[in-house]
Amino acid sequence: MSTAIKSPSVTGRDHRVDFWRGIALAMIFINHIPGNLWENFTSRNFGFSDAAEIFVFLAGFASAYAYGRPFLAGRKLVAAVRAWRRAGVLYLVQITLSMAALGIFSWGALAFGRGDLLQTIGLSSFVQSPVETMIGLATLGHQFGYVNILPMYSVLLLMLPGFLVLARIDLRLMLGASVLLWVVAALFSLDMPAYPLPGGWFFNPFSWQLIFVLGLTCGFRRIRFGEATSYSPWLMGIALAYAFVAFLTIRFSLWSWWGDLGLPVMIAGFDKTYVSLPRLLHLVAILYIFSNPAKTSVFATISRDNLFAMVGRHSLPVFAVGTVLSLFGQVIKFGGEPSLVFDSALILGGLSVQIALARFLDWWTDYNRRLAEPAAVRPVTAASPAIPVAAPVTPRTA
């Protein structure tokens, strides 16, 4: 086993991870309502990568704690089963969200007399070939637009034990195998089939696994060394310079300049399905910048009570509810022009519901913990028979 991941010295929850996951969830919600004014201010407008890459990286980071630590401590089967069970939960959520998307857009078509709603987000396949499409939905081959990230995440969790076996030998072996799979996926167009349509998944798990494994690697480094990355002035300079170039490219639409380099798409393109190199490097750059904030920065210390940290602690239920709300938002906003008042009300209303859900889940978790703790220390006597009490509920980390 690599010395980089044994004798863990840091075990506490890093609320900065929850904070940035909450930020990513907010941006995903905003971006999933096309045409609203506020989507112009999310991260995708300032560089090559967007909130999805951040979300997957942080999922990998949290998995080092949730599954990697028990796996490397010898509880291999337990950790693997937990990861696969989580993948099963994601499958059920995906099916639920897909049915919700179908129902919401069908309602919109009837309520507003907009049959063209059924020609968006991949619904036309269902209208034309309902039987084949239902098979595709059940097997995750057919994924509606904006409801297509969880299948990729589910596959990554199924792959996770294999990566952890390599990590047990050496972190560099795990990372090297991940890079090799990323290259192979790009060279041979390796992807999951998108039945009944030709092609593959929009979020190709064989490519996106590299982002997940980068997060997993950083998580193990923090467990062992207390920090995910080591600060270096020249690395920070490179990261800032690259992020600035990416910003200029987006801000002034300098795409043709990259195309004029005459390099393959994976090296000089901006493909999201296969995670082209410019996207990957941009993600690494911004992660390095924000993971090494100045000590006086507001990002240096994030408390548990931070609003976005609270949202990030409950990422799956918040994401699911946010997805449903964004689908309603798409139907309501469909074909409309950007409007400061209307778009602000739409976005703030949706975010408020998600924050309220996260606050409730925090309260519910703490309530059950307080309810269980007195029973755990109360002595059991003949005059005071034991009363079964629910086990403490702890928040999931991935």
Buried (B, 14 or more C-beta within 10 A) or exposed (E): EBEBBEEBEEEEBBBBBBBBBBBBBBBBBBBBBBBBBBBEEBBBEBBBBBBBBBBBBBBBBBBBBBBBBBBBEEBBEEBBEBBBEBBEBBBEBBBBBBEBBBEBBBEBBEEEEBEEBBEBBBBEBBEEBEEBBBBBBEEBBBBBBBBBBBBBBBBBBBBBBEBBBBBBEBBEBBBEBBEEBBEEBBEEEBBBBBBBBEEBBBBBBBBBBBBBBBBBBBBBBBBBBEEBBEEEEEBBEBBBEBBEBBBEBBEEEBEEEBEEEEEEBBEBBBBBBBBBBBBBBBBBBBBBBBBBEEEEEEBEEBEEEBBBBBBBBBBBBBBBBBBBBBBBBBBEBBEEEEBEEBBEEBBEEBBEBBBEBBBEBBEEBEEBEEEBEEEEEEEEEEEEEEEEBEEEBEEBBB
